[in-house]
Amino acid sequence: MRRNGVITKWMLVIMSLMASIIFAQNIAQVDCQTICARSMMLVPGESTYEQTVNELGAPIAYRWGRRSISEKELPQTFLMEYPEGISILIDARWVIEIRYTQPEYQFAETIHIGSSLTDVLDEVGQPSETVEGKTPEYRDGVLYKDVSGTKGKCYYASSAKGVRFFFNNYKVTAIYVNNRNATKSERMSGGSVSVPTSESHWCDDKARKLVQFVSTGQTATALEQFNTQMREAVSVAQLASIWESIVAEHGAYQSIVELRVKEQEQHMIALVSCKYAEGEEVIRIVYDKNRQVEGIFTEPHASWTSDQYVDPTTFSERNVSFGSPPWVIAGVLTVPKRKSLSCPAIVLVHGSGPLDKDSSIGPNKPFRDLAWGLASCGIAVLRYDKRTYAYSGRMEVATTTVKEEVLDDAVAAIALLRRQPEVDYKRVFVLGHSLGGMLAPRIAVATHVAGVVIMAGNISPVEELVAKQVRYLATLDGAISDAEKAHIESVEQQMKRIQSLRHGETVAAGEVMLGAYSPYWRDLATYDPAVVARRVLAPMLFLQGGRDYQVTKEEYEEWQSALTSRKDVQWRLYPALNHLFAPGHGKSMPSDYLTPSHVDAQVIQEIATWINGLQ
């Protein structure tokens, strides 16, 4: 497959079921409960990258644009992501902005996630101008209301107060602090100053050409502007895929609306406001003293904002942990604010791969969608970091099975949820997505939950699904290259090796098949999801996206055939939804996961109705 090749291979590693034993890099972290408080010690424009690490510890991820990067390849401008919805924007080793999307943070001791637009304006000050229904230009002091015609979606920034606010439903969903002391408005752009045109013409010219080259497919020519470090970090194909993801989010590129140049120490920074068919985005291009690109960073809207079905005023969140050393797992409990003594509750169990508590995929956070959406409907939700995400460096990969990867922590999470004072311990449910859905019956039998929700769970063996996924991806453009044929053959050979384990055959010690060792596959070989599901005494709800190419509608239909005699099982098929239960059109592709989206409102509502209906 030639088109979207880079995205396909990257997303295959992240999203395919065979990624379940591909562990993420283990990163030492400060306890989640202290992150928010310690972030208050940082001062944008004064604190440095080194001070941030000393204060908060290493982040859970570094990002350059939409791409995850390692600490060894940090460019001029990058984002440090921490737990609990906190991230730090760094430019030239200085803290430029601190971003909060979690309910505990308070700005000026009064404004928090969920505060109303009126409350913000009363605290920060009235806007100098209000622009309604248009794409924001991010001008200081201007209130952009009902952005792009979306009622309730707003943006407002005050350099005098050193803060930017993002809204959905006229409620705050993100707070970006760029000047803790509000003494220098220049901190909005990292302490940089505007450069006279005579001194910046070369930067203006190079930035315009760079955008022109990338937007017209001349990525190799664009890469000639990059310095050595950047060329080693970003290939031509990767640069092209980054641009593809921007276009996928905002529509076809149209023009440069505005270009501003600023100087910071020995760097020139071009802020290029680009117009697309469905919105605008600022591309920040940093040039070093040799006039070569040292970093590129996109600055669109908040990195994540909740959908309109979320009402942040109806719930609160607190950090929790469970398990015992060396496997203590950090999680977040989302609890409805209600007068009754107890409420139903549900544990979210991840799909394959090393996933955080939000099950983050690209810009999307489906588990946060589920948690906030269900909590808005009166249901408590526990989500947590997957063990392979939190402790990849400590786990013994050669002996790991789904017991260590998924089951032990899911069982412990359910036990923890039952002990919470707000929770009706008799009404604790489990929800599994993808691999978690496949394993949900096994979890239910071990814990005797009140009900089971299976979202895009496979019933067929994992190795078979992997082979189908690889072939599907290779044929998306209607042609299979020689390299792709070889890859398909390799995957199918590994699939047959795994299937041979089911018949008692042995493999060499240390042999890796589809990303995992033989103990992992032997464990799965003893598990028949259909047989175990028939033993589940609790009601079950199955949900399936019709556009899901990873766990297809055929899997859903096999579940139906296996459980045809069960009268307490309900079924929901959503023709337009993909594997993340987000809407779309046409053939489902890996690039869909790079487009910001949310779990569909109907999915949230039907899960909530089903749970609340089981007394």
C-alpha angles and dihedrals in degrees: 000000000000104000115075088001096149094047091047096054093042094048091044089061093046102039111026120100092242088068091075093104098035098108126209121234111279111242125191109235139188112244109279093237092064099046097086094045094047093047087064088067092065120091118204110233092021109049119077135217090255092053090050092055091046092050102039104019124232115331123245089239144005118216135196108189103315095332126099111230136187126246089250094062102045111154128207094278124030144144126245111208121206132181123277097038098297123134134169124216112215127193123178088347092303127115106246103171140002114212125203128188099159126097099237097069117092126195114212086353090281112062121072140152104301097030114136126251088245091055091051094050091047090053102036100032137260118294122256088225138006120217115191131201097357137110108270121250089195095235116170116259094011119121111217104202127192090003115221089353095302106136113232096013108120144161129203131171131185117189088186088063094033096233144110125204131202121197141195120184086005088293125118112258100166137020120199113194114198102161117034094186098032093222101123122040088197089075088079085079097033100272091302125141133217115263123223113252093245091060097042105044093105092052092047091050095047093047092051091049092047092055090044092052095047095044092052096047096257093127094145089058091046090052090060087075092060123098122237095269092051093047090054091049099044128042127202090255093049092051089050092050091051089054090047090055091051091051091045089057101041105024129241117348113251114171151317108275098186138354122198126182125207133179125224120177104304095342134092116211123201116200105199116191106204125194120217132181092265105027148326136275135186116231113202112207117188120201123197127221089276090057093249126131111265098170145001124200131173118221109192122138129320111316088244133004128181123250124252093262089069119091107188091192091067098063145031133210134218135181118250136175135200141176128058134269130322090021106047107157124209118218145163124236115206110201128188117235101236137146096229117094098241143015138193116269139196138200119219116220119199132236123235126314134040100306132175125229092276092050085235117202114177106311093340129098108187096171091053088050089053094044096048094038095050092042088055085058094052100266123124114226132198119199126170146177113276113245092238087056097046100038108023093135094054102045120098100234096192093062101033119122132175087272091070095031099050120346104061094051094044091053091047091048091054090050090051092049092053090057096055113111094225093052129089098228091206092058103055115135135187126222121194126190123202106320087010088054091051090052096041094095089053090051092046094052090051096048108028095227124187093246146346129231116195116192115189092334117169123230095186121081114281095238091057092053091050092055091049091049093051092051092046093052093048092054099047093104094042096252135082117210124214090253091053092048089054091049092050091050091049092051092047091050090052090047090055090049090054092047090053089063088065088063096051099263119145132226132204116277110262095021112145119212120187091341098311140083126245097265089062093052094041090055092051090046090065093053123087108184094199094052094047092044089059088058094054107109095196128083116267135210120200121198126186137179115224092213094052110125094177098056104016134205088260089068090053091050091051089054089052091052092048094051101035092125094055113101094184095063121095128197132210124183120185109194096196099046129097133210091290090049090246120137125253146142136247125002115355113244136181089249088067087075091059092059114089109248142142139232103273116265092233090058092052092047095048094049090049093047091049094049095043089048093059106082 
